């Protein structure tokens, strides 16, 4: 009889098993694939953005999917606790832009190794390449059956199976049927932190394919034309739509706006000069044109923005390549300015959930006790990580959520008595 069985060897499962093993020497971790911490290894471009050092409120703000739920777990184990956990186990961390914390070595493997070593030191039994087929509960314990028909008994179970994004790491949504079996609600699953698709003619023609724009404002628009969300970051035009950090952050709001407006095609807006007011930008454009009235407009405005985007906007504004400063109208200057400050285009969705970095939706947090991560429906059953309906932006926020909920679930599963 085990005290705790943790299902899933990702970041939250590893942390959960490590925490449970501090309170009990009868802990089993079951992972269906070969190798632990597969998602951790590829996170942060292989460097593993292990957490974020911003204040709580900022971290919660960067977890738009039910981030407020984490206030309670944070009171037990938080981002500073994560930093301390790894540094006291030999993984020195460094802070980069926006509070992101990485190993000084820039090796995600060091983070994975620290967690695996913790399991070994605390005598956690690990079974890899073992797929769980069934979980059932009798009067006082759980019985877990694997694909080979082997049975394992435990007082508590932690489901840490992840979402359905990046399925090659083993995240294929296995935990949802188990949760439903015990009466839990699975909120609708959708891709987040994923590139956005568009059928605009300029996308189909690949006019801007491969063009990267720095520090721009990208907005998802509501039905009334007002922004639902705006993110100021870099972005990239692709052969199917838009990508890059700004687009990834906007992606979940594209999905939500499609639901809200009950239609496939919704509008986005791009402002490539977010620091300038429209009238200020208009004056700057006029000055540059009038300073060299004999030049073609595309030459007098060169250097303001990437050349391909400048030429694209001039075309959108109906300004021909031959137009010089002498021949441009005030109306055309107004139109160029307006497009720089608010180019509106149609998008029709995102790439699939398998292509997403993060899964939106999952086990409803209304049915989870935030202080312990235990099910409100089934005593002794715990959840942590991406299987829950909690999702954040990239930047160390999702891993923070996974490690914090993993720690809290493991601690409480390790001490739980019927």
C-alpha positions in Angstrom: 0.0 0.0 0.0 1.5 3.3 -1.1 0.7 6.6 0.7 0.7 8.5 -2.6 0.7 7.6 -6.3 1.4 10.5 -8.7 0.3 10.0 -12.3 2.5 12.0 -14.7 6.2 12.8 -14.8 6.1 16.4 -16.0 7.0 19.5 -13.9 4.0 19.4 -11.6 4.1 15.6 -11.2 7.9 15.6 -10.4 7.4 18.4 -7.8 4.3 16.7 -6.3 6.2 13.4 -5.9 9.2 15.2 -4.4 6.9 17.0 -1.9 4.9 13.9 -1.0 8.1 12.0 -0.3 9.1 14.5 2.4 6.2 13.2 4.5 6.0 9.6 3.4 8.5 6.9 2.2 5.7 5.1 0.2 5.4 7.3 -2.9 5.1 6.0 -6.5 5.4 8.1 -9.7 4.0 6.6 -12.8 4.9 8.1 -16.3 3.6 6.6 -19.5 6.6 7.6 -21.6 10.3 6.9 -21.3 12.0 9.8 -19.6 10.8 12.3 -17.0 10.4 16.1 -17.3 10.1 16.0 -21.1 8.2 19.3 -21.3 10.6 21.0 -18.9 13.5 20.0 -21.2 12.1 21.9 -24.2 10.7 24.9 -22.3 12.3 28.3 -22.7 14.0 27.1 -25.9 15.8 24.4 -24.0 16.9 26.8 -21.3 13.9 26.3 -19.0 12.3 29.5 -17.8 11.7 27.9 -14.3 9.7 30.8 -12.7 9.2 34.5 -12.7 10.4 37.0 -10.0 7.6 39.6 -10.5 5.4 40.4 -7.5 2.4 38.1 -6.9 -0.1 40.6 -8.4 1.9 40.8 -11.6 2.3 37.0 -11.9 -1.5 36.6 -11.4 -2.1 39.3 -14.1 0.0 37.2 -16.5 -2.2 34.1 -15.8 -5.5 35.3 -17.4 -7.0 31.8 -17.0 -8.0 31.7 -13.4 -4.8 33.0 -12.0 -6.5 34.3 -8.9 -7.0 30.7 -7.7 -3.2 30.7 -7.1 -3.3 33.3 -4.3 -4.0 30.5 -1.8 -1.4 28.0 -3.0 1.1 30.9 -3.1 0.7 31.4 0.6 2.2 27.9 1.0 4.8 27.8 -1.8 5.5 30.6 -4.2 7.9 31.8 -6.9 10.6 32.7 -4.3 10.1 29.2 -2.9 10.8 27.7 -6.3 14.0 29.8 -6.6 15.1 28.6 -3.2 14.2 25.0 -4.0 16.5 24.9 -7.1 19.3 27.0 -5.7 19.6 24.9 -2.5 19.9 21.9 -4.8 22.8 23.2 -6.8 20.9 24.9 -9.7 21.9 28.6 -9.6 19.4 30.8 -11.3 19.7 34.2 -13.0 17.1 36.9 -13.7 16.5 38.1 -17.3 14.0 40.6 -18.7 10.5 40.8 -17.3 11.5 38.8 -14.2 12.1 35.6 -16.1 14.4 33.1 -14.1 16.7 30.7 -16.0 19.5 28.4 -14.9 22.8 30.2 -15.0 24.0 27.2 -17.1 21.2 27.8 -19.7 20.5 24.0 -19.5 17.0 22.9 -18.8 18.5 19.4 -18.1 19.9 20.8 -14.9 16.4 21.6 -13.7 15.1 18.2 -14.6 18.1 16.5 -13.0 17.6 18.4 -9.7 14.0 17.1 -9.5 14.9 13.5 -10.5 17.7 13.6 -7.9 15.3 14.7 -5.2 13.1 11.7 -6.0 16.1 9.4 -5.7 17.3 10.9 -2.4 13.8 10.5 -1.0 13.3 6.9 -2.3 10.4 7.7 -4.6 9.6 4.6 -6.7 9.4 5.5 -10.4 7.7 3.5 -13.1 8.3 4.8 -16.7 6.7 3.5 -19.8 3.6 2.6 -17.8 0.2 3.8 -18.9 -2.6 4.1 -16.4 -5.8 2.5 -17.7 -8.1 2.9 -14.7 -8.4 4.5 -11.3 -11.1 3.4 -8.9 -11.7 4.0 -5.2 -13.0 1.5 -2.7 -14.0 2.4 0.9 -10.6 3.6 2.1 -8.1 3.6 -0.8 -7.5 3.9 -4.5 -6.7 1.0 -6.9 -4.8 2.0 -10.1 -4.6 -0.4 -13.0 -2.0 -0.1 -15.7 -2.2 -1.2 -19.4 -0.6 -4.6 -18.5 -3.2 -5.3 -15.8 -0.9 -4.6 -12.8 -2.7 -3.1 -9.8 -1.3 -0.5 -7.4 -3.0 0.5 -4.1 -2.6 3.9 -2.4 -4.3 6.1 0.1 -4.0 9.2 -2.2 -3.7 9.9 -5.9 -2.3 13.0 -7.6 -3.3 13.5 -11.2 -0.6 15.5 -12.9 -1.1 14.4 -16.5 -0.9 17.8 -18.2 -3.1 19.2 -20.9 -3.2 18.3 -24.6 -0.6 20.8 -26.0 2.8 19.6 -27.2 1.5 15.9 -27.3 5.0 14.6 -28.2 5.9 15.1 -24.6 3.1 12.8 -23.5 0.5 15.5 -22.8 -2.5 13.9 -24.5 -5.3 14.7 -22.1 -5.3 11.4 -20.3 -6.3 13.0 -17.0 -9.6 14.4 -18.1 -11.5 11.0 -18.3 -10.1 10.1 -14.9 -11.3 13.4 -13.4 -14.8 13.0 -15.1 -15.1 9.5 -13.7 -14.8 11.0 -10.2 -17.5 13.6 -10.9 -15.4 16.5 -12.0 -16.3 19.0 -14.7 -13.9 19.6 -17.6 -14.3 23.1 -19.0 -14.0 23.4 -22.7 -10.4 22.9 -24.0 -8.8 25.4 -26.3 -5.3 26.3 -27.6 -3.5 29.3 -25.9 -0.1 30.7 -26.6 -0.5 29.6 -30.2 0.0 31.3 -33.6 -3.1 33.0 -35.2 -4.5 32.2 -38.6 -5.8 34.5 -41.3 -7.2 34.3 -44.9 -6.4 37.9 -45.7 -5.2 38.3 -49.3 -1.9 39.7 -48.1 -1.4 36.6 -46.0 -2.4 34.2 -48.8 -0.1 36.0 -51.2 2.7 35.8 -48.5 3.3 39.6 -49.0 4.7 40.0 -45.5 5.8 36.4 -44.8 8.9 36.3 -42.5 8.6 40.0 -41.6 9.3 40.6 -37.9 8.1 43.9 -36.2 9.6 45.0 -32.9 7.7 46.5 -30.0 4.3 47.0 -31.6 0.7 47.0 -30.1 -1.5 44.2 -31.2 -5.2 44.1 -30.3 -8.1 41.7 -30.5 -11.2 43.8 -31.2 -14.7 43.3 -29.8 -17.9 43.5 -31.9 -18.1 47.3 -31.2 -14.5 47.8 -32.5 -13.0 48.4 -29.1 -10.0 46.3 -28.0 -10.7 43.3 -25.9 -7.0 43.0 -25.1 -3.9 44.7 -26.3 -0.4 43.3 -26.0 2.7 45.4 -26.8 5.5 43.0 -27.9 7.2 41.8 -31.0 5.3 39.9 -33.7 5.9 38.0 -36.9 4.0 37.6 -40.2 3.9 34.0 -41.4 2.5 32.1 -44.4 -0.7 31.2 -42.5 -1.2 34.4 -40.3 0.8 35.9 -37.4 3.1 34.6 -34.8 5.7 35.9 -32.3 5.2 36.8 -28.7 2.4 39.4 -29.2 0.3 37.1 -31.4 0.8 34.2 -29.0 -0.5 36.3 -26.1 -3.5 37.5 -28.1 -4.4 34.0 -29.3 -6.7 32.9 -26.4 -8.7 36.1 -26.8 -9.2 35.4 -30.5 -10.8 32.1 -29.4 -12.9 33.9 -26.7 -14.0 36.6 -29.1 -15.1 34.0 -31.7 -17.2 32.4 -28.9 -18.6 35.8 -27.8 -19.4 37.0 -31.3 -20.5 33.6 -32.5 -18.6 33.8 -35.7 -15.4 32.6 -37.2 -13.9 35.8 -38.5 -13.0 38.6 -36.1 -10.8 41.7 -36.3 -7.4 42.5 -35.0 -5.6 45.9 -35.0 -1.9 46.6 -35.4 -0.3 49.9 -34.2 3.4 50.0 -35.2 4.1 53.3 -33.4 2.5 52.8 -30.0 4.5 55.6 -28.3 3.2 58.4 -30.7 -0.2 59.9 -30.9 -1.8 60.0 -34.3 -1.4 63.8 -34.7 2.3 63.6 -33.6 3.0 60.9 -36.1 1.2 62.8 -38.9 3.4 65.9 -38.2 6.5 63.7 -38.3 5.5 62.2 -41.6 4.7 65.6 -43.1 8.1 67.0 -42.0 10.0 64.1 -43.5 8.1 64.4 -46.8 8.4 68.2 -47.0 12.1 68.1 -46.1 12.7 66.3 -49.5 9.7 67.0 -51.8 11.5 65.6 -54.9 12.0 62.2 -53.3 9.6 59.3 -53.8 7.5 58.9 -50.6 8.9 55.4 -50.0 12.4 57.0 -49.9 11.5 60.0 -47.8 9.9 57.7 -45.2 12.5 55.0 -45.3 13.9 54.1 -41.9 10.7 54.9 -40.0 9.6 51.2 -40.0 10.8 48.0 -41.8 10.9 48.7 -45.5 8.5 45.8 -46.5 5.9 47.1 -44.0 6.3 50.7 -45.2 5.8 49.7 -48.8 2.8 47.5 -47.8 1.1 50.4 -45.9 1.8 52.8 -48.8 0.1 50.3 -51.1 -2.9 50.0 -48.7 -3.1 53.8 -48.6 -3.3 54.0 -52.4 0.0 55.8 -52.7 1.8 54.6 -55.9 5.6 53.9 -56.0 6.1 56.9 -58.3 4.5 59.5 -55.9 6.8 62.2 -54.7 6.5 64.7 -51.9 5.2 67.3 -54.4 2.3 65.1 -55.5 1.0 63.6 -52.2 -2.3 64.9 -50.8 -3.0 65.7 -47.2 -5.7 63.0 -47.4 -3.1 60.4 -48.4 -0.8 61.5 -45.5 -3.8 61.2 -43.1 -4.5 57.6 -44.5 -0.8 56.5 -44.1 -0.8 57.8 -40.5 -4.1 56.1 -39.8 -2.9 52.7 -41.1 0.4 53.0 -39.2 -1.6 53.6 -36.0 -4.4 51.1 -36.7 -4.1 48.6 -39.5 -7.2 46.4 -39.1 -7.2 42.9 -40.5 -9.3 39.8 -40.2 -8.3 36.6 -38.5 -10.2 33.3 -38.5 -8.8 31.3 -35.6 -5.5 29.7 -34.4 -3.4 26.7 -35.1 -4.6 23.5 -33.4 -4.3 22.7 -29.7 -1.5 20.2 -30.5 0.6 23.2 -31.9 -0.1 25.3 -28.8 2.4 25.8 -26.0 -0.4 25.8 -23.4 -3.9 24.2 -23.0 -6.8 26.5 -22.0 -9.6 24.8 -20.0 -9.4 21.7 -17.9 -10.6 20.4 -14.5 -12.8 23.1 -13.1 -11.1 24.9 -10.2 -14.5 25.4 -8.5 -14.2 21.7 -7.6 -10.7 21.9 -6.1 -9.7 23.1 -2.6 -7.1 25.8 -3.3 -5.2 25.4 0.0 -4.6 21.7 -0.5 -5.3 21.0 -4.3 -7.6 18.2 -3.1 -10.9 17.4 -4.9 -13.9 18.7 -3.2 -15.8 15.7 -4.6 -13.5 12.8 -3.8 -11.4 12.8 -0.6 -7.8 11.8 -1.2 -7.8 12.7 -4.9 -5.5 15.7 -5.8 -4.9 17.6 -9.0 -2.0 19.8 -10.2 -0.5 21.5 -13.2 -1.9 21.9 -16.7 -4.7 19.3 -16.2 -6.4 22.1 -14.2 -8.3 25.0 -15.8 -5.4 27.4 -15.2 -3.4 28.9 -18.0 -1.0 31.8 -18.4 1.2 33.6 -20.9 4.7 32.3 -21.7 7.4 33.8 -19.5 7.6 31.3 -16.6 4.0 31.7 -15.5 2.7 28.3 -16.5 5.7 26.5 -15.0 5.2 28.6 -11.8 1.6 27.4 -11.7 2.7 23.8 -12.3 5.4 23.8 -9.7 3.3 25.6 -7.0 0.2 23.4 -7.5 2.5 20.4 -7.7 4.2 21.2 -4.4 0.9 21.9 -2.5 -0.8 18.8 -3.9 2.2 16.5 -3.0 2.6 17.9 0.5 -1.1 17.4 1.3 -1.3 14.0 -0.4 1.7 12.9 1.6 0.1 13.7 5.0 -3.5 12.8 4.2 -5.1 10.2 6.3 -8.7 8.9 5.7 
